[in-house]
């Protein structure tokens, strides 16, 4: 399912459903999320945003760009959807894209829950059980 959003400049972007994102686009997002620490996340809370370490801010900006590239299927701009081209958008369009994709971030994460077969089989073990 594709969702089209209108951008402030008059352009548009079509967003793909997170479950349709290919692994080539999803993997960098997962790796960027994995590189964030609890301390990083606490630094960008609204209460401490003024004192955010620039390196931490850069990691979050990079993550945001990767999420946008993974979820934007196409747009009205005459350029491929890449991090570099995303950063060339006018600020108001860039912000609109980020606002649209941010609620979908969790849909990009792999599903690590046990399979039904493993839950149903009492003999099933996890690597830590051995």
N, C-alpha and C positions, 0 to 999 in steps of 0.2 A: 504494500500500500504506500503510495507516494503522497506526500502532503506538500502543497505549494504555499509558500509564504510571500507576502508582498514586502518589499524593502522600501525604506523611506525615500530613496533616490528615484523610485519608479520601477526599479528592476524587480526580479523575483528569484527565489531559490526553491528547488524541489528537494524535499528531504525524504530519504529512504527510511523504512522501518528498521530499527536496530537489529531485528532478527535476520534481515536481509543483507547486512554488512558482511562483506567477504573477510576472511581471516587476514589477508594482506593489509587491510585497512584497520581491522580491529586490534591486531597484535600490538602495534605501536601505542595505542591508547591504553591497553592493559599494562604494558611495560611502564609507561609514564605514570600511571596510577600507582603501580607497585613501587615506584621510586620515591613516592611521597611518604613522609613519616608522620606520626601523630603530632610531633612538634610543628611540622610544616603546616598541617591542617589547623592547628590551634592559632598559628601566627596570622592566618588570613580570616579569622573570625571577625565579625563586625566590631567587636570590642577592642581588637588590637590591630586593625587594618593600618593605622597610621604608622606603626612601628615595624611593618613587615620587612624582613630581610630581602633585598633586591634579588638575591639568588633564588629564594623561595618563590617570590612573585614570578620570576622568569619560568620556573618549573610549572607553575599553574597556568601561565599564559601559553606555554608550549602544549600542555595537556588540552587546554581549550581549543587550540588550533587543530590538534590531531582529532579531537572529537568532531569538530565542524567538518573537517575534510572527510572523515569516515561517514558522516550522516548526510552531507550535501551531495545529492546524486547529480544535479545539474543546476545551472543558474543562467541568468540572462546576460552575463558578461561574456565577452569574446575572449575567453581564456579557460584553460583547464582548471578544474577544482584541485588546487594544490595549496600547501601552506604558504608558499611565496605569493601566490595570487590572492589568497584570502587576505593576506596582510596588505595588499594593494587596494583593498576596498575602502571606500570612504568610511570614516569612523562610525557614522550612524548606521550604515549597512552592516558593518562588521558586528556592532553591538546587537543589532536585530537578529543576525544569524546565531550569535552565541545565546541570546535569550531563547530562541526557538529550539536549539539543540540541547540545552542544559538539562531539561527534564528527562531526556532520553538516555543520559549517560549510563545509568544502571543497566539498561538493556544491552549494552555492549559487553558487559562482563560475562565471562564463561560461567556455565552452570556446573558447579562442583558438587551438587547434591548427589547422594548415592542413587544408583539406578533402582528401579522397583525390584529387579531380580536380587540385588545384593541385600535389600531390606527384607525380602521374603525368605532368603536363605540364611538360616542361623549359623551355617558353617562358613559363610562368607567372611573374609577378614580384610582388613586394610593393611597397607604396608607397615604401619606402626604396631599392629597386633602380633606380628610374627616374633 
